[in-house]
Amino acid sequence: MASPLAYQRQLSRRLALVVAALLVCWSVPAAAQQVPVLHTEGIVHGFLVLRDMPGTVLADGELTQTARGTTVTSRLVFRFKDGSLHDDTTVFSQEKVFRLISEHLVQKGPSFPAPLDMTIDAPKGQVTVRYTDGDSLPKVEVEHLKLPANLANGMLPVLLKNVRAGMPVPALAYVAATPKPRLVTLKIAQADEDAFVTGALPHKALRYVVTVDIGGLAGLVAPLVGKQPPDSHVWILGGDTPAFVRAEQPLYTGGPMWRIELTSPSWPASAATR
C-alpha cells in the first residue's frame, strides 16, 4: 500500500496532467463558421427606445444604415436622459457571408462606469481602447489579436436575421469592450416563439438566447466569483423579410440588463388634427 506522501504526489501529477490537457484544448481555436447571406442589408433609418427591465425609459435610439456595393455601414446611437451617449458604428461586408471590417464604439456619461472608446480593425487584427483609469488619467491599450472571420461585434441582429428557424446557430466570436480587450465566444440557441401585437395584429417572434463563453481558466473560475455575464435575449420576426423586434442585454461588460425595442413616432395634437 502506497504511503500518504507517495499517494499525494501521484494525485498531484494526475491533476497536473488534467490541467495541461485542458489548457491544450482551450488553446486550439474552433474553426470559425460564418453566417451566410440569405437577406442582403440595404438602407435603413429606424427608431428605438432603451428601457431598464422594470420599463423606465433610459434613452432614445436611432439606427441609420447605408450600403455601397457589398459594404454596409451601420450606426446605432442611444442618447440617454442623463446626457450619456452610446455610439456604435459598424462596417461589414456581405458577399456570400457576413464579415466584420471595423467597429468604433464610444460610451460616456453617468450611465457608464467609465468613458470608453474602442476601435476594431478586423483585417489588421488590431483593437485599440481609449479609456480613463481610476486616477482620471487617459490611457490607450493597443492589442493585436487573432480575430476570427465570424466576429459578431455590432452586427448580431443582422446575423440572426440570416439564420433559418430550426437550424443550429453557429458559435460566434466577439471582442468584449474592456480596458484590456478580450476575445470571447457567443453560444446561441433558438428558444420559443413569443407572441406580440402591432395595433390589433398578432405576430410571433423567435427568441434567441445568447450565452457568453469566456473560455480558458478565466471562464472556469468566472461563475465562482460572480463574473459570468448573464444571458442576453434577441427576438427576430421571421418570414421572407425577417426583422429585429427586441433585445434584452447589457450594453457594457458587467452592466445591468437593458431592453431595446422598436418605437414609432408620436405627433403633436395640432399635427394629428390636420
Secondary structure, DSSP 8 states (H G I E B T S, - for coil): ---HHHHHHHHHHHHHHHHHHHHHHHHS-------B-SS----EEEEEEEEETT--EEEEEEEEEEEETTEEEEEEEEEETTS-EEEEEEEEEESSBEEEEEEEEEEESTTSSS-EEEEEETTTTEEEEEEE-TTS-EEEEEEE----TTB-TT-HHHHHHTS-TTS----EEEEE-SSS-EEEEEEEEEEEEEEEEETTEEEEEEEEEEEEE--HHHHHHHHHHT-S---EEEEEE-SSS-EEEEEEE-SSTT---EEEEE------HHHHH-
